[in-house]
Amino acid sequence: MKKYTYSKSASLLERSQKVLAGGVSSEFRKKSYPHAIFYEQGKGSRIWDVDGNEYIDFSLSQGPLILGHSNTNVLNHINEYSRNGQLFAGQHIKEIELAEKLQNLIPSAELIRFCLDGSSAIQTALRVARAKTGRQKFLRFEGHYHGWLDNMCWGISAPAPEALGPRENPSRHPWSEGLPLESRNEFLLLPWNDLSLVRHTVAQNYEKLAAIITEPVMCNNGCILPGDGFLQGLREICDEYGIALIFDEVITGFRVSLSGAQQYFDVIPDLSIFAKAMGSGYPISALVGRRKWMEVIEEGRVIHAGTMNTSNPTVAAALSTIEVLERQLPYERMYQLGNQLMHGLKEAAADANQNLLVQGLGPMFHTGFTDLEEVKDYRDTLKYDRNKLGKFVGAMHDNGIRIIGRGLWYISASHKEADILRAIEVAKKVLLEM
Ligand SMILES: Cc1ncc(COP(=O)(O)O)c(C=O)c1O
């Protein structure tokens, strides 16, 4: 088999570093193995870099490519619709069609606004919750990633478990310099999956609380599922105190089901955010919610704007992605392939006597090295052996399997059983050699 080398990427990175700060356009890309890689082409479940290395892609560009790379239906639709124009700074019919689709599919989607990305849609949701309740703060959970903007740039980067502070009042570590210090006071922070702690904290602070925001599955750190009754418990607490329940479905939307995690877990939030898989890699996201909450936008009391919102190509991308998903209904297959892969990885780890913990849902799951039998919250994730994971991810990469550096795997509708079997075969070899 061809030995993977990265010399062309390395020299492009050098050139790139002279013009792009750090050589990249998003901080996460800097941390790729063995350094930021330059890609030339993606098709289906495969991606090729400039050194001619071919990968089975389980990173799917951090999640968006639910149909795999370069889906022909989506590309044709975008080309066709972009010939009419790119951006009208006005309304167009496909925008209504897309909104109607979301309204039909997503249980809580009574009214919708489109944005460009997850981060800005999440901030819009918070603004709605503050306006409606007249309260200022929100409650969020350690390790949940809700974008990179100021008030979300805390509580996701503790250096070590000891630095986390008490569970009832966790330390807030900044992920970046340059944050306004006041932004650390916009929210209360708690460990996830601890309903009695949430209940206690809300009972003491509800007069200040506009919203509770959570990923329905803690995808970004350990792919942790909600404990039994946790999401339902949040729903009840929010109802009791008149607080908005916000689901960040940026990852789970169109991935765990066509109607999101809210349908999968049968817990309906007041507001939710859909992004990544909705647009097959084009910049479009949606804030959807109950009319009772979204009316503050409808009435113009809350401002949501954006020059680039709902450009023709992005709407066409989302509309055709969802149409393909509706037609193909790939979910059963994605779960089956994902479960087969998770099972194969567990077996490979057991055979190699490696403490690889595999957990998640199927369409997305996480691999990390730990002696824990289950990772239940962010505090547990800090016990993962990150060096060992780095070696695993690197060795998989050198053998043509691309996964996200923090151990996350995504399955797309374009993955085939052969891709799964190949990934298991490579993992067997890598784990034995480690
Ligand atoms: C759960 C979650 N929420 C929000 C975001 C932010 O979305 P975006 O990168 O589109 O701003 C991300 C991005 O990875 C995410 O995973």
The ligand as an SDF file (V2000), in Angstrom:
LIG
                    3D

 16 16  0  0  0  0  0  0  0  0999 V2000
  -23.2170   21.8690   18.6220 C   0  0  0  0  0  0  0  0  0  0  0  0
  -22.6790   23.0550   17.8910 C   0  0  0  0  0  0  0  0  0  0  0  0
  -23.2550   24.2330   18.0760 N   0  0  0  0  0  0  0  0  0  0  0  0
  -22.8360   25.3380   17.4250 C   0  0  0  0  0  0  0  0  0  0  0  0
  -21.7670   25.2810   16.5630 C   0  0  0  0  0  0  0  0  0  0  0  0
  -21.3240   26.5150   15.8510 C   0  0  0  0  0  0  0  0  0  0  0  0
  -21.7240   26.4480   14.5180 O   0  0  0  0  0  0  0  0  0  0  0  0
  -20.9290   27.2430   13.3810 P   0  0  0  0  0  0  0  0  0  0  0  0
  -19.5450   26.6860   13.3470 O   0  0  0  0  0  0  0  0  0  0  0  0
  -21.7210   26.9800   12.1450 O   0  0  0  0  0  0  0  0  0  0  0  0
  -20.9600   28.6730   13.7720 O   0  0  0  0  0  0  0  0  0  0  0  0
  -21.1280   24.0720   16.3410 C   0  0  0  0  0  0  0  0  0  0  0  0
  -19.9890   23.9640   15.4340 C   0  0  0  0  0  0  0  0  0  0  0  0
  -19.2460   23.0110   15.3880 O   0  0  0  0  0  0  0  0  0  0  0  0
  -21.5850   22.9200   17.0230 C   0  0  0  0  0  0  0  0  0  0  0  0
  -21.0030   21.7330   16.8720 O   0  0  0  0  0  0  0  0  0  0  0  0
  1  2  1  0
  2  3  1  0
  2 15  2  0
  3  4  2  0
  4  5  1  0
  5  6  1  0
  5 12  2  0
  6  7  1  0
  7  8  1  0
  8  9  2  0
  8 10  1  0
  8 11  1  0
 12 13  1  0
 12 15  1  0
 13 14  2  0
 15 16  1  0
M  END
$$$$
